[in-house]
């Protein structure tokens, strides 16, 4: 049995594939906003945004 993080990554990959390449950015943005809205610490949320931006720029 895989661990919960592996299950989460798999679910994300499968859902992204189901929505299709054209709608993947909207899907991911919607998911990101939903997850950020659950953050209770604004500094942690900002750090995650900075981290994602750095990784995307590589």
C-alpha positions, 0 to 999 in steps of 0.5 A: 500500500502506498503512503498518503503523499503518494496517493495524493500525487497520483490523484493530482496527476490523474485529475490533471490528466482528466481535465486535459491540457487546455484546462490544467492551468485553471484546475491547478490555479483553483486547487492552489487557491483552495489550498492556500485558503486553508493556510492559517499562517500568511507567512507560510503561504507566502513562502510556499508561493515564493518556493513555487515561483522559484521552482517554475523559473528553473 
